[in-house]
Amino acid sequence: MLEDTRHPVSFQPAPRTVRRLVATALEPAVAAVLFVAMVAGPARVPERVAFIVCLLIFAIGVPGRDRFSLPAGRAARDIAWSWASVVAVLGLIGFALQALNLAPLPFLLAWVVCTPGAQWAAVRAGHALLQRKARASTIGHEAVVIGSGPWGATVANTLAGRREARVRI
């Protein structure tokens, strides 16, 4: 007989933006770079250990969150909670593998304490860069929202509320 040719409508997600790509990898990259920079100093951590720690940082931390639009205090709190969870997981892995003695304790503590500050500084730098780009941009975008119900109003209000996007509804 005849086949059923009806297919459910499916919408593909929009491609990721460069901003999202940077936001996804920024905090794990900062943590890994800071770890490698400290390893290059007098910490005397074997290279294989540093490599594995960097891989674990990315495995745990990616995909990160886009904190560029958050206020400074909220971004700091989010980063602190996120970093605490990454450190907890790394600590459990190190404990389970009996590998916590491969790096000197003062080095590990310095890294754990310095990393969230460096991550916060990177997020704030990204925020400032986006703000400067938005102020310098004279080109805006136009958007047409089709729909008169609450969903259409929500979409229109969301688009109009994004200052950095400069959208004219």
mmCIF file of the C-alpha atoms, coordinates in Angstrom:
data_MODEL
# 
_entry.id   MODEL 
# 
loop_
_atom_site.group_PDB 
_atom_site.id 
_atom_site.type_symbol 
_atom_site.label_atom_id 
_atom_site.label_alt_id 
_atom_site.label_comp_id 
_atom_site.label_asym_id 
_atom_site.label_entity_id 
_atom_site.label_seq_id 
_atom_site.pdbx_PDB_ins_code 
_atom_site.Cartn_x 
_atom_site.Cartn_y 
_atom_site.Cartn_z 
_atom_site.occupancy 
_atom_site.B_iso_or_equiv 
_atom_site.pdbx_formal_charge 
_atom_site.auth_seq_id 
_atom_site.auth_comp_id 
_atom_site.auth_asym_id 
_atom_site.auth_atom_id 
_atom_site.pdbx_PDB_model_num 
ATOM 1   C CA . MET A 1 1   ? 0.000  0.000  0.000  1.00 0.00 ? 1   MET A CA 1 
ATOM 2   C CA . LEU A 1 2   ? 0.973  3.621  0.285  1.00 0.00 ? 2   LEU A CA 1 
ATOM 3   C CA . GLU A 1 3   ? 3.640  4.650  2.731  1.00 0.00 ? 3   GLU A CA 1 
ATOM 4   C CA . ASP A 1 4   ? 2.985  7.254  5.341  1.00 0.00 ? 4   ASP A CA 1 
ATOM 5   C CA . THR A 1 5   ? 5.007  10.224 4.066  1.00 0.00 ? 5   THR A CA 1 
ATOM 6   C CA . ARG A 1 6   ? 4.226  12.574 6.921  1.00 0.00 ? 6   ARG A CA 1 
ATOM 7   C CA . HIS A 1 7   ? 7.300  13.553 8.878  1.00 0.00 ? 7   HIS A CA 1 
ATOM 8   C CA . PRO A 1 8   ? 7.288  15.462 12.110 1.00 0.00 ? 8   PRO A CA 1 
ATOM 9   C CA . VAL A 1 9   ? 8.463  19.028 11.766 1.00 0.00 ? 9   VAL A CA 1 
ATOM 10  C CA . SER A 1 10  ? 11.861 19.454 13.332 1.00 0.00 ? 10  SER A CA 1 
ATOM 11  C CA . PHE A 1 11  ? 13.810 22.644 13.712 1.00 0.00 ? 11  PHE A CA 1 
ATOM 12  C CA . GLN A 1 12  ? 17.561 22.544 13.661 1.00 0.00 ? 12  GLN A CA 1 
ATOM 13  C CA . PRO A 1 13  ? 19.354 24.707 16.215 1.00 0.00 ? 13  PRO A CA 1 
ATOM 14  C CA . ALA A 1 14  ? 21.033 27.845 14.964 1.00 0.00 ? 14  ALA A CA 1 
ATOM 15  C CA . PRO A 1 15  ? 24.794 27.635 14.482 1.00 0.00 ? 15  PRO A CA 1 
ATOM 16  C CA . ARG A 1 16  ? 26.861 28.542 17.515 1.00 0.00 ? 16  ARG A CA 1 
ATOM 17  C CA . THR A 1 17  ? 28.208 32.069 17.608 1.00 0.00 ? 17  THR A CA 1 
ATOM 18  C CA . VAL A 1 18  ? 31.824 33.005 18.188 1.00 0.00 ? 18  VAL A CA 1 
ATOM 19  C CA . ARG A 1 19  ? 30.756 34.525 21.494 1.00 0.00 ? 19  ARG A CA 1 
ATOM 20  C CA . ARG A 1 20  ? 29.272 31.196 22.583 1.00 0.00 ? 20  ARG A CA 1 
ATOM 21  C CA . LEU A 1 21  ? 32.418 29.347 21.501 1.00 0.00 ? 21  LEU A CA 1 
ATOM 22  C CA . VAL A 1 22  ? 34.616 31.685 23.523 1.00 0.00 ? 22  VAL A CA 1 
ATOM 23  C CA . ALA A 1 23  ? 32.281 31.525 26.522 1.00 0.00 ? 23  ALA A CA 1 
ATOM 24  C CA . THR A 1 24  ? 32.221 27.732 26.351 1.00 0.00 ? 24  THR A CA 1 
ATOM 25  C CA . ALA A 1 25  ? 35.976 27.328 26.602 1.00 0.00 ? 25  ALA A CA 1 
ATOM 26  C CA . LEU A 1 26  ? 37.098 30.501 28.406 1.00 0.00 ? 26  LEU A CA 1 
ATOM 27  C CA . GLU A 1 27  ? 37.068 29.395 32.039 1.00 0.00 ? 27  GLU A CA 1 
ATOM 28  C CA . PRO A 1 28  ? 38.576 25.919 31.487 1.00 0.00 ? 28  PRO A CA 1 
ATOM 29  C CA . ALA A 1 29  ? 41.214 27.490 29.233 1.00 0.00 ? 29  ALA A CA 1 
ATOM 30  C CA . VAL A 1 30  ? 42.133 30.054 31.886 1.00 0.00 ? 30  VAL A CA 1 
ATOM 31  C CA . ALA A 1 31  ? 42.405 27.299 34.516 1.00 0.00 ? 31  ALA A CA 1 
ATOM 32  C CA . ALA A 1 32  ? 44.556 25.129 32.244 1.00 0.00 ? 32  ALA A CA 1 
ATOM 33  C CA . VAL A 1 33  ? 46.835 28.000 31.182 1.00 0.00 ? 33  VAL A CA 1 
ATOM 34  C CA . LEU A 1 34  ? 47.308 29.056 34.796 1.00 0.00 ? 34  LEU A CA 1 
ATOM 35  C CA . PHE A 1 35  ? 48.105 25.460 35.768 1.00 0.00 ? 35  PHE A CA 1 
ATOM 36  C CA . VAL A 1 36  ? 50.644 25.110 32.959 1.00 0.00 ? 36  VAL A CA 1 
ATOM 37  C CA . ALA A 1 37  ? 52.192 28.488 33.836 1.00 0.00 ? 37  ALA A CA 1 
ATOM 38  C CA . MET A 1 38  ? 52.599 27.395 37.437 1.00 0.00 ? 38  MET A CA 1 
ATOM 39  C CA . VAL A 1 39  ? 54.018 24.028 36.342 1.00 0.00 ? 39  VAL A CA 1 
ATOM 40  C CA . ALA A 1 40  ? 56.645 25.878 34.305 1.00 0.00 ? 40  ALA A CA 1 
ATOM 41  C CA . GLY A 1 41  ? 57.839 27.444 37.558 1.00 0.00 ? 41  GLY A CA 1 
ATOM 42  C CA . PRO A 1 42  ? 59.408 25.695 40.531 1.00 0.00 ? 42  PRO A CA 1 
ATOM 43  C CA . ALA A 1 43  ? 56.448 23.354 41.163 1.00 0.00 ? 43  ALA A CA 1 
ATOM 44  C CA . ARG A 1 44  ? 58.244 20.346 39.644 1.00 0.00 ? 44  ARG A CA 1 
ATOM 45  C CA . VAL A 1 45  ? 55.091 18.658 38.401 1.00 0.00 ? 45  VAL A CA 1 
ATOM 46  C CA . PRO A 1 46  ? 55.706 15.957 35.777 1.00 0.00 ? 46  PRO A CA 1 
ATOM 47  C CA . GLU A 1 47  ? 54.546 16.965 32.291 1.00 0.00 ? 47  GLU A CA 1 
ATOM 48  C CA . ARG A 1 48  ? 52.284 13.930 31.953 1.00 0.00 ? 48  ARG A CA 1 
ATOM 49  C CA . VAL A 1 49  ? 50.491 14.905 35.155 1.00 0.00 ? 49  VAL A CA 1 
ATOM 50  C CA . ALA A 1 50  ? 50.032 18.477 33.920 1.00 0.00 ? 50  ALA A CA 1 
ATOM 51  C CA . PHE A 1 51  ? 48.692 17.192 30.605 1.00 0.00 ? 51  PHE A CA 1 
ATOM 52  C CA . ILE A 1 52  ? 46.200 14.870 32.300 1.00 0.00 ? 52  ILE A CA 1 
ATOM 53  C CA . VAL A 1 53  ? 45.055 17.622 34.682 1.00 0.00 ? 53  VAL A CA 1 
ATOM 54  C CA . CYS A 1 54  ? 44.482 19.969 31.725 1.00 0.00 ? 54  CYS A CA 1 
ATOM 55  C CA . LEU A 1 55  ? 42.469 17.283 29.921 1.00 0.00 ? 55  LEU A CA 1 
ATOM 56  C CA . LEU A 1 56  ? 40.377 16.724 33.042 1.00 0.00 ? 56  LEU A CA 1 
ATOM 57  C CA . ILE A 1 57  ? 39.788 20.463 33.411 1.00 0.00 ? 57  ILE A CA 1 
ATOM 58  C CA . PHE A 1 58  ? 38.401 20.622 29.882 1.00 0.00 ? 58  PHE A CA 1 
ATOM 59  C CA . ALA A 1 59  ? 36.418 17.407 30.292 1.00 0.00 ? 59  ALA A CA 1 
ATOM 60  C CA . ILE A 1 60  ? 34.754 18.748 33.424 1.00 0.00 ? 60  ILE A CA 1 
ATOM 61  C CA . GLY A 1 61  ? 34.427 22.407 32.430 1.00 0.00 ? 61  GLY A CA 1 
ATOM 62  C CA . VAL A 1 62  ? 33.314 22.313 28.797 1.00 0.00 ? 62  VAL A CA 1 
ATOM 63  C CA . PRO A 1 63  ? 30.750 23.452 27.830 1.00 0.00 ? 63  PRO A CA 1 
ATOM 64  C CA . GLY A 1 64  ? 31.002 26.469 30.071 1.00 0.00 ? 64  GLY A CA 1 
ATOM 65  C CA . ARG A 1 65  ? 28.414 29.132 30.637 1.00 0.00 ? 65  ARG A CA 1 
ATOM 66  C CA . ASP A 1 66  ? 28.161 32.503 28.935 1.00 0.00 ? 66  ASP A CA 1 
ATOM 67  C CA . ARG A 1 67  ? 28.725 34.924 31.824 1.00 0.00 ? 67  ARG A CA 1 
ATOM 68  C CA . PHE A 1 68  ? 29.574 37.966 29.714 1.00 0.00 ? 68  PHE A CA 1 
ATOM 69  C CA . SER A 1 69  ? 26.160 39.570 30.254 1.00 0.00 ? 69  SER A CA 1 
ATOM 70  C CA . LEU A 1 70  ? 25.966 38.910 33.989 1.00 0.00 ? 70  LEU A CA 1 
ATOM 71  C CA . PRO A 1 71  ? 26.597 41.643 36.573 1.00 0.00 ? 71  PRO A CA 1 
ATOM 72  C CA . ALA A 1 72  ? 30.059 41.460 38.149 1.00 0.00 ? 72  ALA A CA 1 
ATOM 73  C CA . GLY A 1 73  ? 28.882 40.090 41.506 1.00 0.00 ? 73  GLY A CA 1 
ATOM 74  C CA . ARG A 1 74  ? 26.690 37.386 40.034 1.00 0.00 ? 74  ARG A CA 1 
ATOM 75  C CA . ALA A 1 75  ? 29.437 36.358 37.618 1.00 0.00 ? 75  ALA A CA 1 
ATOM 76  C CA . ALA A 1 76  ? 31.857 36.093 40.548 1.00 0.00 ? 76  ALA A CA 1 
ATOM 77  C CA . ARG A 1 77  ? 29.434 33.900 42.524 1.00 0.00 ? 77  ARG A CA 1 
ATOM 78  C CA . ASP A 1 78  ? 28.769 31.658 39.515 1.00 0.00 ? 78  ASP A CA 1 
ATOM 79  C CA . ILE A 1 79  ? 32.475 31.292 38.819 1.00 0.00 ? 79  ILE A CA 1 
ATOM 80  C CA . ALA A 1 80  ? 33.195 30.503 42.471 1.00 0.00 ? 80  ALA A CA 1 
ATOM 81  C CA . TRP A 1 81  ? 30.534 27.769 42.612 1.00 0.00 ? 81  TRP A CA 1 
ATOM 82  C CA . SER A 1 82  ? 31.579 26.337 39.279 1.00 0.00 ? 82  SER A CA 1 
ATOM 83  C CA . TRP A 1 83  ? 35.260 26.339 40.250 1.00 0.00 ? 83  TRP A CA 1 
ATOM 84  C CA . ALA A 1 84  ? 34.482 24.725 43.620 1.00 0.00 ? 84  ALA A CA 1 
ATOM 85  C CA . SER A 1 85  ? 32.725 21.868 41.848 1.00 0.00 ? 85  SER A CA 1 
ATOM 86  C CA . VAL A 1 86  ? 35.628 21.417 39.397 1.00 0.00 ? 86  VAL A CA 1 
ATOM 87  C CA . VAL A 1 87  ? 38.123 21.367 42.282 1.00 0.00 ? 87  VAL A CA 1 
ATOM 88  C CA . ALA A 1 88  ? 35.969 18.867 44.176 1.00 0.00 ? 88  ALA A CA 1 
ATOM 89  C CA . VAL A 1 89  ? 35.820 16.511 41.193 1.00 0.00 ? 89  VAL A CA 1 
ATOM 90  C CA . LEU A 1 90  ? 39.565 16.875 40.538 1.00 0.00 ? 90  LEU A CA 1 
ATOM 91  C CA . GLY A 1 91  ? 40.245 16.243 44.231 1.00 0.00 ? 91  GLY A CA 1 
ATOM 92  C CA . LEU A 1 92  ? 38.111 13.096 44.218 1.00 0.00 ? 92  LEU A CA 1 
ATOM 93  C CA . ILE A 1 93  ? 39.864 11.830 41.094 1.00 0.00 ? 93  ILE A CA 1 
ATOM 94  C CA . GLY A 1 94  ? 43.267 12.604 42.599 1.00 0.00 ? 94  GLY A CA 1 
ATOM 95  C CA . PHE A 1 95  ? 42.318 10.886 45.850 1.00 0.00 ? 95  PHE A CA 1 
ATOM 96  C CA . ALA A 1 96  ? 40.954 7.831  44.074 1.00 0.00 ? 96  ALA A CA 1 
ATOM 97  C CA . LEU A 1 97  ? 44.110 7.509  41.979 1.00 0.00 ? 97  LEU A CA 1 
ATOM 98  C CA . GLN A 1 98  ? 46.386 8.325  44.926 1.00 0.00 ? 98  GLN A CA 1 
ATOM 99  C CA . ALA A 1 99  ? 47.881 11.101 42.812 1.00 0.00 ? 99  ALA A CA 1 
ATOM 100 C CA . LEU A 1 100 ? 47.500 14.089 45.134 1.00 0.00 ? 100 LEU A CA 1 
ATOM 101 C CA . ASN A 1 101 ? 51.159 13.822 46.151 1.00 0.00 ? 101 ASN A CA 1 
ATOM 102 C CA . LEU A 1 102 ? 52.411 14.357 42.569 1.00 0.00 ? 102 LEU A CA 1 
ATOM 103 C CA . ALA A 1 103 ? 52.318 18.140 43.044 1.00 0.00 ? 103 ALA A CA 1 
ATOM 104 C CA . PRO A 1 104 ? 53.409 20.127 46.078 1.00 0.00 ? 104 PRO A CA 1 
ATOM 105 C CA . LEU A 1 105 ? 50.475 21.150 48.289 1.00 0.00 ? 105 LEU A CA 1 
ATOM 106 C CA . PRO A 1 106 ? 51.381 24.887 48.365 1.00 0.00 ? 106 PRO A CA 1 
ATOM 107 C CA . PHE A 1 107 ? 51.410 24.900 44.562 1.00 0.00 ? 107 PHE A CA 1 
ATOM 108 C CA . LEU A 1 108 ? 47.984 23.241 44.361 1.00 0.00 ? 108 LEU A CA 1 
ATOM 109 C CA . LEU A 1 109 ? 46.506 25.603 46.950 1.00 0.00 ? 109 LEU A CA 1 
ATOM 110 C CA . ALA A 1 110 ? 47.900 28.660 45.135 1.00 0.00 ? 110 ALA A CA 1 
ATOM 111 C CA . TRP A 1 111 ? 46.435 27.411 41.865 1.00 0.00 ? 111 TRP A CA 1 
ATOM 112 C CA . VAL A 1 112 ? 43.037 26.683 43.449 1.00 0.00 ? 112 VAL A CA 1 
ATOM 113 C CA . VAL A 1 113 ? 42.916 30.153 45.023 1.00 0.00 ? 113 VAL A CA 1 
ATOM 114 C CA . CYS A 1 114 ? 44.229 32.162 42.028 1.00 0.00 ? 114 CYS A CA 1 
ATOM 115 C CA . THR A 1 115 ? 42.217 30.510 39.257 1.00 0.00 ? 115 THR A CA 1 
ATOM 116 C CA . PRO A 1 116 ? 38.735 31.909 40.017 1.00 0.00 ? 116 PRO A CA 1 
ATOM 117 C CA . GLY A 1 117 ? 40.142 35.428 40.145 1.00 0.00 ? 117 GLY A CA 1 
ATOM 118 C CA . ALA A 1 118 ? 41.794 34.950 36.769 1.00 0.00 ? 118 ALA A CA 1 
ATOM 119 C CA . GLN A 1 119 ? 38.575 33.480 35.360 1.00 0.00 ? 119 GLN A CA 1 
ATOM 120 C CA . TRP A 1 120 ? 36.562 36.420 36.690 1.00 0.00 ? 120 TRP A CA 1 
ATOM 121 C CA . ALA A 1 121 ? 39.061 38.881 35.168 1.00 0.00 ? 121 ALA A CA 1 
ATOM 122 C CA . ALA A 1 122 ? 38.757 37.109 31.798 1.00 0.00 ? 122 ALA A CA 1 
ATOM 123 C CA . VAL A 1 123 ? 34.951 37.232 31.938 1.00 0.00 ? 123 VAL A CA 1 
ATOM 124 C CA . ARG A 1 124 ? 34.996 40.932 32.855 1.00 0.00 ? 124 ARG A CA 1 
ATOM 125 C CA . ALA A 1 125 ? 37.455 41.633 30.025 1.00 0.00 ? 125 ALA A CA 1 
ATOM 126 C CA . GLY A 1 126 ? 35.105 39.865 27.623 1.00 0.00 ? 126 GLY A CA 1 
ATOM 127 C CA . HIS A 1 127 ? 32.189 41.873 29.017 1.00 0.00 ? 127 HIS A CA 1 
ATOM 128 C CA . ALA A 1 128 ? 34.095 45.146 28.524 1.00 0.00 ? 128 ALA A CA 1 
ATOM 129 C CA . LEU A 1 129 ? 35.077 44.140 24.991 1.00 0.00 ? 129 LEU A CA 1 
ATOM 130 C CA . LEU A 1 130 ? 31.462 43.362 24.093 1.00 0.00 ? 130 LEU A CA 1 
ATOM 131 C CA . GLN A 1 131 ? 30.281 46.654 25.608 1.00 0.00 ? 131 GLN A CA 1 
ATOM 132 C CA . ARG A 1 132 ? 32.889 48.628 23.659 1.00 0.00 ? 132 ARG A CA 1 
ATOM 133 C CA . LYS A 1 133 ? 31.974 46.788 20.465 1.00 0.00 ? 133 LYS A CA 1 
ATOM 134 C CA . ALA A 1 134 ? 28.272 47.500 21.040 1.00 0.00 ? 134 ALA A CA 1 
ATOM 135 C CA . ARG A 1 135 ? 28.904 51.216 21.610 1.00 0.00 ? 135 ARG A CA 1 
ATOM 136 C CA . ALA A 1 136 ? 31.108 51.468 18.526 1.00 0.00 ? 136 ALA A CA 1 
ATOM 137 C CA . SER A 1 137 ? 28.649 49.628 16.325 1.00 0.00 ? 137 SER A CA 1 
ATOM 138 C CA . THR A 1 138 ? 26.299 51.813 14.381 1.00 0.00 ? 138 THR A CA 1 
ATOM 139 C CA . ILE A 1 139 ? 24.848 48.912 12.473 1.00 0.00 ? 139 ILE A CA 1 
ATOM 140 C CA . GLY A 1 140 ? 21.793 47.409 14.071 1.00 0.00 ? 140 GLY A CA 1 
ATOM 141 C CA . HIS A 1 141 ? 19.603 44.483 13.237 1.00 0.00 ? 141 HIS A CA 1 
ATOM 142 C CA . GLU A 1 142 ? 15.955 44.483 12.383 1.00 0.00 ? 142 GLU A CA 1 
ATOM 143 C CA . ALA A 1 143 ? 13.673 41.735 13.592 1.00 0.00 ? 143 ALA A CA 1 
ATOM 144 C CA . VAL A 1 144 ? 10.059 40.986 12.790 1.00 0.00 ? 144 VAL A CA 1 
ATOM 145 C CA . VAL A 1 145 ? 8.153  39.031 15.395 1.00 0.00 ? 145 VAL A CA 1 
ATOM 146 C CA . ILE A 1 146 ? 5.156  37.246 13.989 1.00 0.00 ? 146 ILE A CA 1 
ATOM 147 C CA . GLY A 1 147 ? 2.614  36.458 16.659 1.00 0.00 ? 147 GLY A CA 1 
ATOM 148 C CA . SER A 1 148 ? 0.361  38.445 18.900 1.00 0.00 ? 148 SER A CA 1 
ATOM 149 C CA . GLY A 1 149 ? 0.091  36.159 21.902 1.00 0.00 ? 149 GLY A CA 1 
ATOM 150 C CA . PRO A 1 150 ? 2.216  35.962 25.021 1.00 0.00 ? 150 PRO A CA 1 
ATOM 151 C CA . TRP A 1 151 ? 4.987  34.091 23.194 1.00 0.00 ? 151 TRP A CA 1 
ATOM 152 C CA . GLY A 1 152 ? 5.308  36.827 20.587 1.00 0.00 ? 152 GLY A CA 1 
ATOM 153 C CA . ALA A 1 153 ? 5.405  39.479 23.303 1.00 0.00 ? 153 ALA A CA 1 
ATOM 154 C CA . THR A 1 154 ? 8.057  37.515 25.209 1.00 0.00 ? 154 THR A CA 1 
ATOM 155 C CA . VAL A 1 155 ? 10.237 37.184 22.123 1.00 0.00 ? 155 VAL A CA 1 
ATOM 156 C CA . ALA A 1 156 ? 9.854  40.880 21.265 1.00 0.00 ? 156 ALA A CA 1 
ATOM 157 C CA . ASN A 1 157 ? 10.645 41.978 24.821 1.00 0.00 ? 157 ASN A CA 1 
ATOM 158 C CA . THR A 1 158 ? 13.664 39.693 24.995 1.00 0.00 ? 158 THR A CA 1 
ATOM 159 C CA . LEU A 1 159 ? 15.070 40.991 21.732 1.00 0.00 ? 159 LEU A CA 1 
ATOM 160 C CA . ALA A 1 160 ? 14.380 44.606 22.653 1.00 0.00 ? 160 ALA A CA 1 
ATOM 161 C CA . GLY A 1 161 ? 16.032 44.142 26.046 1.00 0.00 ? 161 GLY A CA 1 
ATOM 162 C CA . ARG A 1 162 ? 19.396 43.054 24.640 1.00 0.00 ? 162 ARG A CA 1 
ATOM 163 C CA . ARG A 1 163 ? 21.373 46.278 24.602 1.00 0.00 ? 163 ARG A CA 1 
ATOM 164 C CA . GLU A 1 164 ? 24.495 44.759 23.048 1.00 0.00 ? 164 GLU A CA 1 
ATOM 165 C CA . ALA A 1 165 ? 22.536 43.360 20.093 1.00 0.00 ? 165 ALA A CA 1 
ATOM 166 C CA . ARG A 1 166 ? 20.968 46.679 18.968 1.00 0.00 ? 166 ARG A CA 1 
ATOM 167 C CA . VAL A 1 167 ? 17.830 45.091 17.608 1.00 0.00 ? 167 VAL A CA 1 
ATOM 168 C CA . ARG A 1 168 ? 14.996 47.176 16.224 1.00 0.00 ? 168 ARG A CA 1 
ATOM 169 C CA . ILE A 1 169 ? 11.673 45.372 16.502 1.00 0.00 ? 169 ILE A CA 1 
# 
